[in-house]
Amino acid sequence: MNKTTLLSIFTFFTLPLMAQKSTFTLNDLIPGGSSYYRNSVPENKYLTWWGDECIEQDIHECRIINKKDGSVQTLITLEQINDILQTADRKIVRHLYDTSFPYAEKSLVLLSDSNRRILIDWKEKNVVWETALDIKAAHLDWNFPASALNSQSSTLSPQLSLAYTIDHNLYVLTADGKTHQVSSDGSIDLIYGESVHREEFGISKGTFWSPDGALLAFYKMDQSMVSKFPQVNITLPEYPVNSQPSSATSSRCATMSPDPYPMAGETSHKVYVGIFNPQTDKTLYLNTGDPTDRYFTNIAWSPDGKKLYLIELNRDQNHGSLDEYDALTGEKLRTLFTEDNDKYFEPLHPIQFLPWDDTKFIYQTRKDGYNHLYIYNVEGKCLQQLTKGTFEVFDVLGFNKAQKTILYASNEQDPLQQNVYSVDMKGRRTLLGNKTGWHNATLSESGNYFIDNYSSPTIARNIDIVSTLNSKSSPLNYLTASDPWDQFQVPEMKVGTIKAADGVTDLYYRLILPTNFDPSKKYPAVIYVYGGPHAHNIDASRHWGVRGWDIWMAQQGYVMFCLDNRGSEHRGLAFEQATFRQLGVEEMKDQLCGVEYLKSLPFVDGDRLGVHGWSYGGYMTTSLMTTYPDVFKVGVAGGPVIDWHFYEVMYGERYMDTPQTNPEGYEKTSLLNKAKNLKGRLLIIYGGNDPICVPQHTLSFMRACIDADTYPDLFTYPGDEHNMMGTDRVHLHNIITRYFEDHLK
Amino acid sequence: MNKTTLLSIFTFFTLPLMAQKSTFTLNDLIPGGSSYYRNSVPENKYLTWWGDECIEQDIHECRIINKKDGSVQTLITLEQINDILQTADRKIVRHLYDTSFPYAEKSLVLLSDSNRRILIDWKEKNVVWETALDIKAAHLDWNFPASALNSQSSTLSPQLSLAYTIDHNLYVLTADGKTHQVSSDGSIDLIYGESVHREEFGISKGTFWSPDGALLAFYKMDQSMVSKFPQVNITLPEYPVNSQPSSATSSRCATMSPDPYPMAGETSHKVYVGIFNPQTDKTLYLNTGDPTDRYFTNIAWSPDGKKLYLIELNRDQNHGSLDEYDALTGEKLRTLFTEDNDKYFEPLHPIQFLPWDDTKFIYQTRKDGYNHLYIYNVEGKCLQQLTKGTFEVFDVLGFNKAQKTILYASNEQDPLQQNVYSVDMKGRRTLLGNKTGWHNATLSESGNYFIDNYSSPTIARNIDIVSTLNSKSSPLNYLTASDPWDQFQVPEMKVGTIKAADGVTDLYYRLILPTNFDPSKKYPAVIYVYGGPHAHNIDASRHWGVRGWDIWMAQQGYVMFCLDNRGSEHRGLAFEQATFRQLGVEEMKDQLCGVEYLKSLPFVDGDRLGVHGWSYGGYMTTSLMTTYPDVFKVGVAGGPVIDWHFYEVMYGERYMDTPQTNPEGYEKTSLLNKAKNLKGRLLIIYGGNDPICVPQHTLSFMRACIDADTYPDLFTYPGDEHNMMGTDRVHLHNIITRYFEDHLK
C-alpha cells in the first residue's frame, strides 16, 4: 500500500461554509428521531404506474404526470372516492397514498385502509369489490390476471384473487367473495404460505400465483423437529404498572415464546411446495421425495401456468439443479441443468421467461465470477451469455416486450453505483438515465418508461421519468429535492481506496473528518464496520451512503472511518468467497489495513482507536477487540454473532460449512475462545428478543469473559429484536456515543 | 440531629500502624477469592458433641477435648476407621470431617462420603450399617430415636431411619434396609418433602420426624396453578465450545426452565401436611380443608408423637392460630389460641415442649413488641412471659433438663450483639460466657455445656467451651485465632448512632475512612445499603461485621458508610413495621439522614456520593438514585426488586399487602414510575437465572428507562442466581469497583 499516493489523492468533496449553519441533534440524524424526517430525509414523491401513465399518489388526490413536460392533471380526488363510497353506503377512506391501478385499460383503483381492501371504478362511480380482512391477515399476495380483461365490463372475472395467511394458515379469497381455507393445521411448527428457509436464497415470500391466476403455488414448512430458542417476553403489553391481573388465570409474570431456530450442523426444518387450485378447492404437493436437508428455492411458473420451476440446493450448498415439475400432477418432469461450486452456490433469482418467447428464459448465475444474465431454452440448454464483464448485474427490472429488451440494474458504471441498463438479444447494453449515483427504478407496464428515484454524493434526491426507447433523449426531471443537510454543518467526507491485505484488491473506504476540523490537532478515530456478505457501507448514493451516527460522531470530534472489506457485496464472487470457512479472519486483516491507513494520517491519534458495528459488524467489533487487543481501545458491538455454532443453518453453513465438517474453522472463529484476550473497553448491546443473533451469543460471551476474568460492558433493549427501531434507535445511539465519550475521549 | 454532638463523639477504634503492612488484593477480601480463606478468615476448629463430650473433627482423627484444661485425647483415627472398613470389605473414606456421634452411650460414628452413609462401631470394630444413596438424593433428614438405645448391642432397632427426596419425591430408608417410596407423582408442580411457602415463616425443611421416629410428617406442595417464570439456561454444561451435538435430538440451543413463581396478588400454591408411617407404609394427610391461601407453618410434634402442632396463617398474614391435629387420624383437634396483628403477624418458631414437663411448651411471639419466650400449657393457656424487655430473643438453643433452664440467644446485652443466656422457670436470666461480641453456640446433649464460637470488633475468633451450670466460672478458651488482617493496612472504622428521620429512633452506622486517611483531603463517599427486613449490616462481630468490599473501597480512597435504617432486624417490631405498605419510603428517609451526616464530615465531598446494594439493597439503591437524583452521582444496584408487583406472594404481601388492596402503595414504590428521574450513573447487575428477584425486575426497569429516555448501565452473570458465588463474586466486585472508579472518582 503506497501511502504517499493515497494521501496525494486526498481531496475533500465538500468545503461547507461553516458560518450560520446549525449543528445536528441526534434526533436529526437517527431514523426514529423526532426531527429525522424533517432534517435528514430529502423531499420525496410517491409515484406509481397505471399502465404507461405515471401517477403521483398524494393524500387528497392522484395525478397523472405528463411525461413530456412534467405538468400534472388530477386523475381522482379523495372527495370523488369518498362520494362513491358514501353513495354505496360504505365507510370513507382517509387518504390516497395506498392506491394501485391494476389494469391499464380500466378505471380501477385498489384502496387499502386498515384491514379493508376496496376496488373502485371511478368512471362508473361504483364499488366493484370490497372485503374486510381478519385483523391478523398477513402476507397478502394479490393476483390480477390479464384474463380478467376479457370481460367487457369492469366486473372482474373470478380469476382475481388474494392469498393471505392468518396464524400460519393459508387462505385464498376469490373475486366471487368466497374464502378458501387452504390449510387448517398451521402452527409455529407448521407454517403455510410464508417465506421459508429463513429468507435465504432470495426467498422473500411464500405464495406464487400462476400467470393466469388459476393456481397458487405455496410453501409449507415443518419445523417441529427444530430446536426452539427460548425467547422470553418480559414487557407485557397487558401489564401497565399497577394493573391487576385481568382474570384469575392471567398473570403479570413474563411469558415464553419458543422460536424454532436450527443451529448450524443440527436438525433443520423440512419444506414442501404445494399447489392450490381455487376452482377445485384442492391442494397437491410436489412429489419431491423426502425433503430432509434440501432447499427448494426460486419458484417460477411457466408462462402457460402448467409447469413449476424451482432451484433445488443441497444442504452443503455446493450443488444446485433447475427442476421442472408438472403443476397439475406434482410430478417432477426433469432437471434442466445443474450448477456446482467448490465453495458455495447461492441461487438468488428465479428464472424469468422472455415475454416474447415462451421457450426461453433468463437464468442468473455468478459462474463466471460475477452475476450475469444468461438465456436458456426450455430444454435447459444455455443459448447465450447476455451480459459479461467485471461488474455485477443486481437484478432484472423488467422487459420491453415490443423492443425485446431486458431492463436491469448493475454496477457496470462504477463498483459504487447502481444504474439502469437495457440489453437486447444481441447482448448490446445501453445505460439509461443519469450515469452517476444510485438508482431505484420502477418500470411502466410496457417497459417504455421507468421512474428513476436516485441520489448521488452531490444529489440529495432526483426523480426522473426516463424513456427506455431512446437513451439519447433527456429524461424528464420531475423532482429535484434540496438537501436538508444544507442548513447544517456537514463534516468533510472522502471516499477512496486502499489495498486489501492480499496486496492486490482495491477496497473502498469512507473517511469523515471532525466537524470544524483543525489539521494541527490529534483526534480519536472510530471505525464503523459491518464486513459480512450481502452488504456494503460505501456507495455513490447521497453523501456516499453515510450513516447519521457517523455524522454525529464527527460533530463530537471523532474521525470516522469505514471500509468495505473482502467478503462484502458487489465486488464479485472471488471477493466475497475470500472468507469461506473462516468468517472474520480475512475481513479483520483488511480492517487492519484500514487501521494502518488511519494511523498514517497526521491528525489521527493512533492510541485512541475505537470500533463499532452491529450484527455481523458486532461480530467483527468483538473479533477485532479480542484479536487485536492492543490496537483498539474501545469497541461497541451490537447484536453480535459470537460463535457460529449458535447461528442458523442456512446462512451459517453456506459460509462456514457445519461444525462436523469444519471444526477447525468454527474453533478458530469462536469468540468464546478469545474472551480471555479482552483488554480494552467493550460494550455489547443486544435486543432482548433478537431472533436472528439470538441472545445466546452475547450471554455466552459474557459468561466466557467472566470465567476468563475479563471485563466487557453490557446493554440490552428488552422486547426489541435484532435492530432497535423508532425512539429506541435514538436511545441506542446515545448509549453508543456515551460509551465512546466515556472511554475514548 | 445535632451534628456537633455527633462529631464530638467521633473517635476511631483502631489506629493501625501503617508501616510494613500489606495492601489488600480483591482476592483477599471477597469470598471466592483465591486468597480469601488465607487472608480474611481467622483460623477455625470443627467441634461437635458426643453426648457431653466435646469432639474436635479433623481430617485424620477425632479428638476428645478435656473441658477443664483443653488437652486432647485421640478418640478415633482415620486409619482405625479404614481398617474396619477394609476388614468388612468396604471402600475406605478420606477424612473425618463429616462425622457425627448420634448416641452418647454408644461408640457409634456416622460417616458421610459422597453418596455413602456409614455407621461404624469403633469399639466393636464393625460396620453397623451402610447405604449408598441415589446421587440425586437431597433433603436428608436422619432420625436416631432414643428408643434405639433399648437394644443392648449396638445393632440398631428399626426406628432409625432416614428421609430424603429424589426429583421431588419423598423416600424413607429404615434401618432394616428397606426403602419406602412415600410419593411417586412428584414433579416441579408437585413437591414432596421439601421446604414450602418459599422458605418464609421460619420454614427451612420439609420433613419432621416424630420424637420416637415412628412417624414422619412432611410437606407436600401443589404449585401447578402458579405462573411459571421463564428461566432460560444459556450456558449449557453439555456444550463445550466446538462440541457436536451428542445425538441427533440434542442441541446446543439454550433451553427453558420454567420456575413456578407466584407474584403478589396472584394465584398461589397449595400446601398439604402428610404423615407417613414406615411400619404400615401408609400416608395420611391432615384434614385441613381447602388449603387455598392458607399457610401451614412451624410444624411441631407432641412429646408422645401422637399430636402434630402447626401455626396456620391467613393469606393476609394478620391472623394466626396454633392448631393441634391428631397424628393418627389427621383430624384437627382444636385451636389452642390465635394471634392477630394490625400490620402483619409472622410466626417464625415452632412451639417447643419443655423436656421436663410434657404439658407445657414455649411459644415465641413479638406481641409485646419484641420477640420473647412464653410458657403455655397444652390447653393453650399462657402461663407466663418468661423473658421481657426492649431486646430480641433470637432463638432457643436448647435446654438443660436437669436444671430446668432454657438456653437462648438474644441481644439484651447490646442491640449489636448476640449473647447466650439461660433462663429458669422463674424468668431469671443469666448471661453465659463472654459478654461482648457475636456468639454462635452449640449445646451439648445435657445442656451442661456449649461450644461458643464468637468474635467481636477486636476478637477475630475465639472458641470457648462454656459451662451453663456456673456463670461465674471461667470458660475454657480452646481457640484464640489471630486476625489475618493484622498483616494488612486495615482502614479506620467507627460505629455510632444517628437519629432516624422520625427524629427519635437511634440508627446504627458504620463509617470507614480511606486507608492512609488525610483529614485535609476531600474524598468521595459510597453508601452500602441493604435496608430490608430480616437483615442488618452492623453488629459487634469481628470488625463490626464489615464487608470485604468496603475495606477494598476504603483502600481505593473512598469513605464508606453504612446505616441500618428502620425496617431492618433486631430492633423490635415497631422499628421493623415502620415500613409497612410502602417499602422503601421510610428506609430512604433514614438513609438521607445518613447522607446529611456524611455531608457534615469535613473530609467528605458531598458532590461525589455513591450508593451500592444488592437485592433489597438493589431496590434501595435504584430507589435512592431515582428519588433523590441530585443527591447521588453514582449507584450500583444488584439483583434489585424494581416493582413489588413482580415479587412473590409470601414475602411481598407480608409487607405490601396485595396490589388489589394496596394499589397506592404499589404505585408509590414502583421504580418503573421513577425511571424517568434517573440523572446520575446507575449500573444494574443481575444473575441471569435469578429465581428470587426474577430478571423481569431489572429488564422491566431497563425498558422503562429506555421509554423515558434515561440511561442506566447494565451487567449480568449468565447462569448465576440471586447472588454471585466463587470467582464470579470476585469478578462482580471488580465490576462494581470499576464503575465507581469510572464515574465517581
Contacts between the chains, C-beta under 8 A, distances in Angstrom:
chain1	res1	chain2	res2	distance
A	227	B	251	3.8
A	227	B	253	3.9
A	228	B	253	7.2
A	229	B	253	5.6
A	229	B	254	6.2
A	230	B	230	6.8
A	230	B	232	4.7
A	230	B	254	5.6
A	230	B	255	6.5
A	230	B	256	4.2
A	232	B	230	4.7
A	232	B	232	6.2
A	234	B	695	7.3
A	234	B	696	5.5
A	234	B	699	4.3
A	234	B	700	6.3
A	234	B	703	7.1
A	235	B	699	7.5
A	235	B	700	6.4
A	235	B	703	4.8
A	239	B	645	7.8
A	241	B	643	6.9
A	241	B	645	7.4
A	241	B	667	7.0
A	241	B	670	5.4
A	241	B	672	5.0
A	241	B	673	6.1
A	242	B	645	7.2
A	242	B	659	6.6
A	242	B	663	5.7
A	242	B	666	5.6
A	242	B	667	4.8
A	242	B	670	6.9
A	244	B	265	6.5
A	244	B	659	5.7
A	244	B	660	5.6
A	244	B	663	8.0
A	245	B	265	7.1
A	245	B	266	5.8
A	248	B	267	6.4
A	249	B	267	7.6
A	251	B	227	3.8
A	251	B	263	6.5
A	251	B	266	5.4
A	251	B	267	7.7
A	252	B	263	5.9
A	252	B	266	7.4
A	252	B	645	5.9
A	252	B	646	7.1
A	253	B	227	3.9
A	253	B	228	7.2
A	253	B	229	5.6
A	253	B	261	6.3
A	253	B	263	5.6
A	253	B	266	7.6
A	253	B	646	7.9
A	253	B	696	7.3
A	254	B	229	6.2
A	254	B	230	5.6
A	254	B	694	7.4
A	254	B	695	7.9
A	254	B	696	4.8
A	255	B	230	6.5
A	256	B	230	4.2
A	256	B	256	6.2
A	256	B	258	7.2
A	258	B	256	7.2
A	261	B	253	6.3
A	263	B	251	6.5
A	263	B	252	5.9
A	263	B	253	5.6
A	265	B	244	6.6
A	265	B	245	7.1
A	266	B	245	5.8
A	266	B	251	5.4
A	266	B	252	7.3
A	266	B	253	7.6
A	267	B	248	6.5
A	267	B	249	7.6
A	267	B	251	7.7
A	643	B	241	6.9
A	645	B	239	7.8
A	645	B	241	7.5
A	645	B	242	7.1
A	645	B	252	5.9
A	646	B	252	7.1
A	646	B	253	7.9
A	659	B	242	6.6
A	659	B	244	5.7
A	660	B	244	5.6
A	663	B	242	5.7
A	666	B	242	5.6
A	667	B	241	7.0
A	667	B	242	4.8
A	670	B	241	5.5
A	670	B	242	6.9
A	672	B	241	5.0
A	673	B	241	6.2
A	688	B	699	6.5
A	694	B	254	7.3
A	695	B	234	7.3
A	695	B	254	7.9
A	696	B	234	5.5
A	696	B	253	7.4
A	696	B	254	4.8
A	699	B	234	4.3
A	699	B	235	7.5
A	699	B	688	6.5
A	699	B	716	7.2
A	699	B	718	4.3
A	700	B	234	6.3
A	700	B	235	6.4
A	700	B	718	7.2
A	702	B	716	6.3
A	702	B	717	7.6
A	702	B	718	5.5
A	703	B	234	7.1
A	703	B	235	4.8
A	703	B	717	7.9
A	703	B	718	4.5
A	703	B	719	6.2
A	706	B	717	6.3
A	706	B	718	7.9
A	706	B	728	6.0
A	706	B	731	5.2
A	707	B	727	7.8
A	709	B	727	7.5
A	709	B	731	6.4
A	711	B	731	7.8
A	711	B	734	6.6
A	711	B	735	6.6
A	711	B	738	6.7
A	713	B	713	7.0
A	713	B	715	7.1
A	714	B	714	5.0
A	714	B	715	5.3
A	714	B	716	6.2
A	715	B	713	7.0
A	715	B	714	5.3
A	716	B	699	7.2
A	716	B	702	6.2
A	716	B	714	6.1
A	717	B	702	7.6
A	717	B	703	7.9
A	717	B	706	6.2
A	718	B	699	4.3
A	718	B	700	7.2
A	718	B	702	5.4
A	718	B	703	4.5
A	718	B	706	7.9
A	719	B	703	6.2
A	727	B	707	7.9
A	727	B	709	7.5
A	728	B	706	6.0
A	731	B	706	5.2
A	731	B	709	6.4
A	731	B	711	7.8
A	734	B	711	6.6
A	735	B	711	6.6
A	738	B	711	6.7
A	742	B	742	6.8
